[in-house]
Amino acid sequence: MKSTKAVIARNMRDLERVLGLSPADGAEIEVQTALCEKLIAIAHHRRMTHAQIAKAAGASRTRVTAILNRNLQGVSTDLLLRILGSLGYRARLVLTRAKPAA
């Protein structure tokens, strides 16, 4: 039987390398993850149910539950922004120059 070796990605650059992602794909995951984490914090702070968030955003509860469980597969950045907007938040974009790969 073939053994497998565990790989640990400690940051987005490691994850890009391990998964063979392009820098653009890595940046997209990083933005979506940040938006998701903020949404989770807001939901927790406001003690909102998944159903309440879904109703405010005009999204399905199942979809909101997946997002709040950090399952972002098939979730677009604009959906995350729309959900945050429905809760009274706006995202602020800060661009930084990417460090070249080592």
N, C-alpha and C positions, 0 to 999 in steps of 0.2 A: 504494500500500500504506500502511495506517495504521501510524504509528509508536507505539511504547509507551514510556512513561516509567517508569524504575525508581523504586521507592519503598523507602526504608529505614526500618525500624522499629527504633529503638534501645532501646526499653523496652516494657513491657506496655501502657502507656497509648497509645503510638504504634501498636502492633499492633491494639489495640481500635479505634482511629480508622480505620486503613487498611482493616481487614477489616469494619468496621461492626458490631463485636461489642458486646453489652451489657456493662456493668461486671461482672455476675455471670458471664458467659461468660469474660471476661478473667481474673477471679479464679480460676475453675476451671482454666484453662490454666496459670496461674501456680503453683498448688498442684501440679498434675500434673507440671509441668516440674521443680519442686524435688524431688519424690519420685523422679522418674526419674533426675535427676542424682545423688542420694544412692545409689540402687540401682546405678548404673553405677560409682560410686566404691567401693562395698562389694565388688562383683564383681571389680573390678580389684585391690583391696587383698588380697582373699582368694584371688585367682587361680582363681576358680571358672569352670567352663565353663557355657555356656548350658544344657546338659543337666542339670548338677548343680543349678542354680538351679531349673529347671523341675521336677525330681523333688522337691526340697524343698518347693516351693510347690504341687505338684499341678496344675501348668499345663502346657500343651504347649510343647515346645522352640521351635516356630515363633513362638508368641506372645511368649515370653521374648526371643527373638532380635530381634523387631520392637521391643520395648520398649527393649532395650539399644542399639538403633540409633536411638533417640529417635523412633520412629514410634508416636505415642500415639493415632492415629486408631482409634476404637472401643474404647479401653482405659478402663475405669472407675477412678476414684480408689480404690474399695475393692479392686480387683485389685492395684493398686500397693501398697496398705497390707498386703494379705494376703501378697504376695511378701516385702516387707520383714519382716513378722512371722515368716514361716517361716525367715528368716535370723537371727532373734533380735533384731530391732530394733522399736522403737515410735516413732511420730511424735509430736512435741510441737507442739501448735497454739498459735500466737501471733497474736493479732488486733491489727491496727492500724487506725486510722481512715483511710479513703481521702481523699486530697486531692481537692477539687472540680475538675472539668474546667475548663481555662483557656479 
